[in-house]
Amino acid sequence: MSLEDSPKEECGVVGIVAPGRHVARLAYFALHALQHRGQESAGIAVADAGHVMVQRDLGLVSTVFTEPGLRGLQGDSAIGHVRYSTTGGNRWENAQPVVRNRGRAVVAVAHNGNLTNTEDLRSMVDTHGEPLLATTDSELMAAVLAAQEGSLLDAACAVMPHLVGAYSVVCLTETETVAFRDPHGVRPLVIGRLEDGWCVASETCALDQIGAAFEREVRPGEAVRITATGVESRQALPPGASRMCVFENIYFARPDTLLGGRNVWLQRQRMGAELARCAPADADLVVGLPDSGTPAAIGFARESGIPYGEAVVRNRYVGRSFIQPDQELRREGVKLKFNPLREVIEGRRLVVVDDSIVRGTTTKQVVQLLRDAGAAEVHMRISSPPVAWPCFYGIDMPDRAELIAAQHPIDEVADLTGCTSLAYLPLDALQRALETPLEGFCHACFSGDYPIPVPSGTRKLRLEREPDPARA
C-alpha cells in the first residue's frame, strides 16, 4: 500500500548503444535519474557477442543492482526500465525488461504507457509452448514483436499498427536496439548523443546524468534504430495530433527535464503564478508540499507578494515500501512522510500549494497535521484542474467513483478535507502557464476528452487474472 494519494507514473525507459563503454553502468545511472517514474522494480538487458543478458528484480535501482552484478552485464548495447505497476501486480514476473524467444534469438522489451486493446493482442499471440508468465500489456507486446519476421526495426513497424493506447518503448536483440512511440506521443521519449554512441530515454534528465547531449524527441508514430554512429528513422504510423500527457508537466517529469523544449520547473512556477492571480488568498505564508508543490508555491508567493516559507519537512525515504506500517501508522500515514515545523506554522494563515487532489485522503490528513501544529487557517491551492476522470494511458489513478472531484463540488471538497478554502488552477490558466495550446496535450483526467479509443464499459483496465495481494 502506498502512503501517497497522488497519481503514479508507470515507468521510465532508457536505451544505449556505445561500443567500448560499460553500457550497463550508463543504463544504471540513467535509471537512477528516472527513479521518480517507478519504484517497484528495475531491470537492465545487455547484448553482447550474440547473447542477451537480463538482470531485473523488485526494488529500487540501488538495491536491484550491485557492483559485481553490473560488472557481469557486459555488452555494446543496453536497455533499462524502472516500473510502477498500473496493469499487472507488483510481482517479479512483471518486472522489465520482458524477454521473449524470437526464433533462435531473443527480444527484450521495456515499455512506458498502457495499451487499451489487450484482448485483441491476446488473440494475435501464439505462444508456441512459451506461456505468458506476466500479467502486463508489455509482455503481450513483446510476444507480438517476437512473432514478426525481419529485423527488429521491421518488426516494430509491423506491430505498431496493432497497438492502441499510449506507448514509448525500447527493445533490444543481439544485433539491434530500437525505440518507438505511439502516434499521439502521450508518453515522453527523447534521443541523446554520446561522444561514442547514441541513446534514448524517457526524460532529458537521464541524458544529463550520463553526459549525453539532447538531440530531439522521438516523433509520434516514429520508430528508430540507434547505432554507435547515428539514428535510422522510419515513420511507421502517420503522426496523429500531439497529445503529450499534461500531468508530465504538472507532476511526473523531474523539474530539471525539458518537455517540448521547455523547462518543467519554470512551467510549474508559472502555474503557481497563474493560481495566485486566479485564486488569491489573504494569508501570512505560502507553503509548498515538498517536493512536487514547491515550484508552484514559489510562483504563487512571487506573484502574490506573500512570503514563501518551508513549513513542512519531508522524509524522502518513505514511498512505496515492501514493509507495511501497522494499522495505527497506516491511519497516520501522512506523518511518516511529512513533519510540520510548529515554530513556522503556529498562529499563521497558510496558503498550501499542491499539484493535485485525487481521493482527498492525503489532503485531509495534511490539513489536520497543519492545524494540529497551530495553523490559524489553511487555504489549499492546487496547481492543476480537478482530477475528475480516470486515466487509461499509463497513470495509476482510481476509478471515477473514487475521485473526490468527480463526486463533490469544490466547496464540498473543501469541507471534506477541512481546509479554510480551496481553489484549483483552471484549464485556460494552465494553458497560459504551459505557453502551449492545450490541444497539444492529453488532459482527459480533467476534461474526460480521451484522445485514444477506450473500450466501452471499461472502468479501469486491468490484466490481472486474480487479485494481487500487494495492491489489495
C-alpha positions in Angstrom: 0.0 0.0 0.0 1.3 3.4 -0.9 1.3 6.1 1.7 0.6 8.7 -1.0 -2.7 9.7 -2.5 -1.4 11.1 -5.8 -1.2 9.8 -9.3 1.6 7.3 -10.0 3.6 7.0 -13.2 4.0 3.6 -14.7 7.7 3.6 -15.6 10.8 5.1 -17.2 12.9 3.6 -20.0 16.4 4.0 -21.4 18.3 2.5 -24.4 22.0 2.9 -25.1 24.4 1.9 -27.8 28.1 2.7 -27.1 30.7 0.1 -28.1 33.7 0.2 -25.8 31.7 1.8 -22.9 30.3 -0.1 -20.0 26.7 0.4 -21.2 25.1 -1.4 -18.2 26.7 1.2 -15.9 25.5 4.0 -18.1 22.0 2.5 -18.0 22.2 2.2 -14.3 22.9 5.9 -13.8 20.3 6.8 -16.3 17.7 4.8 -14.4 18.8 6.5 -11.2 17.8 9.8 -12.9 14.4 8.2 -13.8 13.7 6.6 -10.4 10.9 9.0 -9.7 9.0 7.4 -12.5 8.8 4.0 -10.8 10.0 2.5 -7.6 8.6 -1.1 -7.6 11.1 -2.8 -9.8 14.1 -2.2 -12.1 16.0 -4.1 -14.8 18.7 -3.9 -17.4 19.2 -6.0 -20.5 22.5 -6.0 -22.5 23.5 -7.5 -25.8 27.0 -8.9 -26.3 28.6 -11.3 -28.8 25.3 -12.8 -29.9 23.7 -13.1 -26.5 21.2 -11.1 -24.4 21.6 -11.0 -20.6 19.0 -9.6 -18.3 19.0 -8.7 -14.6 15.8 -7.5 -13.0 14.2 -7.6 -9.6 11.7 -5.9 -7.3 13.0 -2.8 -5.6 14.9 0.5 -6.3 17.7 0.8 -8.8 20.3 1.0 -6.0 19.0 -2.3 -4.4 18.5 -4.3 -7.6 22.0 -3.7 -8.9 25.3 -4.3 -7.2 28.8 -3.6 -8.4 29.6 -7.3 -9.1 26.2 -7.7 -10.8 26.9 -4.7 -13.1 30.4 -5.9 -14.0 28.7 -9.1 -15.2 26.5 -7.2 -17.7 29.0 -6.7 -20.5 28.0 -5.6 -24.0 27.8 -2.8 -26.6 24.1 -2.0 -26.1 21.7 -1.9 -23.2 18.1 -1.1 -22.4 16.7 -0.4 -18.9 13.5 0.1 -17.1 12.0 1.3 -13.8 8.4 0.3 -13.0 5.3 1.3 -11.1 2.5 -1.1 -11.9 -0.7 0.3 -13.5 -1.6 -3.0 -15.1 -0.4 -6.2 -13.6 0.5 -6.6 -10.0 3.8 -5.9 -8.2 5.4 -9.4 -9.0 8.8 -10.4 -10.1 7.3 -11.8 -13.3 6.1 -8.3 -14.2 9.5 -6.6 -13.8 11.0 -5.4 -17.0 12.7 -5.7 -19.5 10.5 -8.5 -20.6 12.3 -11.2 -22.6 10.7 -13.5 -25.3 12.2 -16.0 -27.7 12.4 -14.9 -31.3 13.1 -17.9 -33.3 16.7 -18.9 -32.3 17.2 -15.4 -30.9 15.5 -13.3 -28.2 14.0 -9.9 -27.8 14.0 -7.8 -24.7 11.3 -5.1 -24.3 10.8 -2.1 -21.9 7.6 -0.2 -22.1 6.2 3.0 -20.6 2.5 3.5 -21.1 -0.7 1.5 -21.2 -2.4 -0.3 -24.1 -6.2 -0.3 -24.4 -6.7 -3.3 -26.8 -5.1 -6.1 -24.8 -7.8 -8.6 -25.7 -7.2 -8.1 -29.4 -3.4 -8.6 -28.8 -4.0 -11.8 -26.9 -5.8 -13.2 -30.0 -2.7 -12.4 -32.0 -0.3 -14.3 -29.7 0.6 -17.9 -30.5 2.8 -18.8 -27.5 4.4 -21.9 -29.3 4.8 -23.5 -25.9 6.2 -20.4 -24.3 3.5 -19.3 -21.9 2.7 -15.8 -20.9 4.1 -15.5 -17.3 3.4 -11.9 -16.6 0.1 -10.1 -16.3 1.1 -7.0 -18.3 0.4 -5.5 -21.7 4.2 -5.2 -22.0 4.6 -9.0 -22.2 1.9 -9.1 -24.8 3.7 -6.5 -26.9 6.9 -8.5 -26.6 5.2 -11.7 -27.7 3.7 -10.0 -30.7 7.1 -8.4 -31.6 8.8 -11.8 -31.2 6.4 -13.3 -33.8 7.4 -10.9 -36.6 9.8 -11.6 -39.4 12.8 -9.5 -40.5 14.9 -7.0 -38.5 13.8 -5.7 -35.1 13.0 -2.3 -36.8 10.9 -4.1 -39.4 9.1 -6.0 -36.5 8.4 -2.7 -34.6 7.0 -1.1 -37.7 4.8 -4.2 -38.4 3.5 -4.3 -34.8 2.7 -0.6 -34.2 -0.5 -0.5 -36.3 -1.9 -3.2 -34.0 -1.2 -1.3 -30.8 -3.9 1.0 -29.4 -3.1 3.2 -26.4 0.0 5.0 -25.1 3.4 3.5 -25.5 7.0 4.6 -25.5 9.1 1.5 -26.0 12.8 0.5 -26.2 13.7 -3.0 -27.3 16.8 -5.0 -28.0 18.1 -8.1 -29.7 21.6 -9.4 -30.1 22.2 -7.1 -33.0 19.7 -4.2 -32.8 18.4 -1.6 -30.4 15.1 0.1 -31.4 12.7 2.6 -29.9 9.2 3.6 -30.9 6.4 5.8 -29.8 2.6 5.9 -30.2 1.2 8.2 -32.9 -0.1 10.7 -30.3 3.2 10.9 -28.3 1.3 10.5 -25.0 4.4 9.4 -23.0 7.8 11.2 -23.5 10.8 9.7 -25.3 13.9 11.6 -26.3 17.1 10.9 -28.3 20.6 11.8 -27.0 24.1 11.8 -28.4 27.1 10.5 -26.5 30.7 11.1 -27.6 30.9 7.5 -28.6 27.3 6.4 -29.2 23.6 7.2 -29.1 20.8 6.7 -26.6 17.1 7.2 -25.9 15.4 7.9 -22.6 12.0 8.9 -21.1 13.4 12.3 -20.0 16.2 14.6 -20.7 17.4 14.5 -17.1 18.6 10.9 -17.8 20.6 12.2 -20.7 22.2 14.8 -18.5 23.1 12.1 -16.0 25.2 10.2 -18.4 26.7 13.1 -20.3 24.6 12.8 -23.4 23.5 15.8 -25.5 19.8 16.2 -26.2 19.2 15.9 -29.9 15.4 15.7 -30.3 12.2 13.8 -29.3 11.2 10.6 -30.9 8.4 11.8 -33.1 4.8 10.5 -32.6 4.4 7.3 -34.7 8.2 7.1 -35.3 10.4 4.0 -34.9 14.2 4.5 -34.7 17.1 2.1 -34.7 20.0 3.6 -32.7 23.6 2.5 -33.5 27.0 3.6 -32.5 27.1 6.1 -35.3 23.6 7.5 -35.6 19.9 7.1 -35.7 17.9 5.4 -38.5 14.3 6.7 -38.6 11.1 5.3 -40.0 7.7 7.0 -39.7 5.8 3.7 -39.1 2.5 5.4 -38.5 1.1 8.8 -39.6 1.5 11.1 -36.7 -1.8 12.0 -35.1 -2.4 15.2 -33.2 0.1 15.5 -30.4 -1.3 14.5 -27.1 1.5 14.5 -24.6 0.1 13.8 -21.1 -0.2 17.2 -19.4 0.5 15.5 -16.0 4.1 15.1 -17.1 4.4 18.9 -17.0 2.4 19.2 -13.8 3.8 16.4 -11.7 5.5 13.4 -13.2 8.6 14.7 -15.0 11.6 15.7 -12.9 11.7 19.5 -12.6 15.1 19.7 -14.4 13.7 17.9 -17.5 12.8 19.6 -20.8 9.4 18.8 -22.3 8.7 20.1 -25.7 11.9 22.3 -25.3 10.5 24.0 -22.2 11.9 23.7 -18.7 9.4 21.9 -16.3 10.5 23.8 -13.2 9.7 27.2 -14.9 6.4 25.9 -16.2 5.4 24.9 -12.6 6.4 28.2 -11.3 4.1 29.9 -13.9 1.3 27.5 -12.8 1.7 28.9 -9.3 1.7 32.5 -10.5 -1.4 31.9 -12.5 -3.0 30.3 -9.5 -2.2 33.4 -7.4 -3.9 35.6 -10.0 -7.0 33.3 -10.3 -7.4 32.4 -6.6 -5.7 34.9 -4.3 -5.8 34.4 -0.5 -5.4 36.7 2.5 -2.6 34.9 4.3 0.8 35.2 6.0 2.8 32.5 4.4 2.9 30.4 1.2 3.9 26.8 1.8 4.6 24.1 -0.9 4.1 20.5 -0.1 7.6 19.1 -0.9 8.7 18.3 -3.4 6.1 18.4 -6.1 4.3 21.6 -4.8 7.5 23.6 -4.3 8.0 25.4 -7.6 4.3 26.3 -7.9 4.4 27.6 -4.3 7.4 29.8 -5.2 5.5 31.1 -8.2 2.4 31.8 -6.1 4.5 33.7 -3.5 6.3 35.8 -6.0 3.0 36.8 -7.8 1.0 37.4 -4.6 3.7 39.1 -2.6 3.1 36.8 0.4 6.4 35.4 1.8 7.3 31.8 0.9 8.4 29.5 3.7 9.3 25.9 4.3 6.8 24.8 6.9 6.9 21.0 6.3 9.9 18.7 6.3 9.6 15.7 4.0 11.0 12.3 4.8 12.4 11.4 1.4 12.9 7.8 2.3 9.2 7.0 2.6 7.5 5.8 -0.6 6.3 2.5 -1.8 7.6 0.0 0.7 7.6 -3.8 0.9 7.5 -3.3 4.7 4.0 -2.2 5.6 3.2 0.0 8.6 0.9 -1.4 11.2 -2.8 -0.3 11.2 -2.3 2.7 13.5 0.7 4.0 11.5 -1.3 3.4 8.3 -4.1 5.7 9.6 -1.5 8.3 10.4 0.4 7.6 7.2 1.0 11.2 6.2 3.1 11.6 9.4 5.5 9.1 8.1 6.1 11.4 5.1 5.6 15.0 6.4 6.6 16.6 9.7 5.4 20.2 10.3 7.6 23.0 11.7 5.4 24.3 14.5 7.7 27.3 15.1 7.0 28.4 11.5 3.3 27.5 11.4 1.8 28.4 14.7 -0.7 31.2 14.6 -0.2 31.8 10.9 -2.6 31.8 8.0 -1.2 29.5 5.4 -1.6 29.1 1.6 -0.6 25.5 0.9 0.2 24.6 -2.7 0.0 21.1 -4.0 -0.1 19.6 -7.5 -3.4 17.6 -7.4 -6.1 16.1 -5.2 -7.1 12.5 -6.1 -9.2 10.8 -3.4 -8.7 13.6 -0.9 -7.4 11.4 1.9 -3.9 12.8 2.0 -5.1 16.4 1.7 -7.4 15.9 4.7 -4.5 14.4 6.7 -2.2 17.3 5.7 -4.7 19.9 6.6 -5.2 18.3 10.0 -1.5 18.0 10.5 -1.1 21.7 9.9 -4.0 22.6 12.2 -2.5 20.4 14.9 0.7 22.4 14.5 -1.1 25.6 15.2 -2.1 26.9 11.8 -4.8 29.6 12.1 -6.1 29.0 8.5 -5.2 26.6 5.7 -6.0 27.7 2.2 -5.4 24.9 -0.2 -4.4 25.9 -3.7 -4.0 23.2 -6.4 -1.8 23.8 -9.4 -3.9 21.7 -11.7 -7.6 21.5 -12.6 -9.8 19.0 -10.6 -9.0 15.4 -11.4 -12.4 14.0 -12.3 -11.8 11.2 -14.8 -9.6 8.1 -14.7 -6.5 7.6 -16.9 -6.2 4.6 -19.4 -2.8 5.6 -20.7 -0.3 4.7 -18.1 -1.2 6.5 -14.9 -2.3 4.6 -11.9 -5.5 6.5 -11.0 -8.7 5.3 -9.3 -12.0 4.7 -10.9 -14.2 7.7 -11.2 -16.3 6.7 -8.2 -13.2 7.2 -6.0 -12.1 10.6 -7.4 -13.3 13.2 -5.0 -13.7 16.0 -7.6 -15.9 13.7 -9.7 -18.3 13.2 -6.7 -18.3 16.6 -5.0 -18.3 20.3 -6.0 -15.3 22.3 -4.8 -17.0 23.8 -1.7 -17.9 20.2 -0.5 -14.3 19.1 -1.2 -13.1 21.9 1.0 -15.5 20.8 3.8 -14.5 17.2 3.4 -10.8 17.9 3.6 -11.1 20.5 6.4 -9.4 23.4 4.7 -10.4 27.0 5.1 -10.7 27.5 1.3 -9.9 25.5 -1.8 -9.2 26.5 -5.4 -7.9 24.7 -8.5 -6.0 26.1 -11.5 -8.5 26.5 -14.4 -7.7 24.8 -17.7 -7.2 28.2 -19.5 -4.8 29.3 -16.9 -2.9 26.0 -17.2 -2.6 26.7 -20.9 -1.1 30.2 -20.2 1.4 28.6 -17.8 2.5 26.0 -20.3 2.8 28.6 -23.1 1.4 25.9 -25.4 -2.1 25.3 -26.7 -3.9 22.6 -24.7 -4.8 20.9 -27.9 -1.3 19.6 -27.9 -1.8 17.7 -24.7 -3.9 14.8 -23.3 -6.0 16.3 -20.5 -8.6 13.6 -20.3 -8.2 13.3 -16.5 -9.5 16.9 -16.2 -11.9 17.1 -19.1 -13.0 13.5 -19.9 -11.9 14.1 -23.5 -10.0 10.8 -24.3 -7.8 11.2 -27.5 -7.3 7.4 -28.0 -10.3 5.0 -28.0 -11.1 3.3 -24.7 -13.3 0.2 -24.8 -16.9 0.9 -23.8 -18.0 -0.3 -20.4 -14.4 -0.4 -19.1 -14.0 1.1 -15.7 -10.2 0.6 -15.3 -8.2 -1.7 -17.5 -6.5 -4.5 -15.6 -4.8 -7.6 -16.9 -4.7 -9.4 -13.6 -6.4 -12.8 -13.8 -6.6 -13.0 -10.0 -6.4 -10.4 -7.2 -2.9 -9.2 -6.4 -2.3 -9.1 -2.6 0.3 -6.3 -3.0 -2.4 -4.0 -4.3 -5.4 -5.3 -2.3 
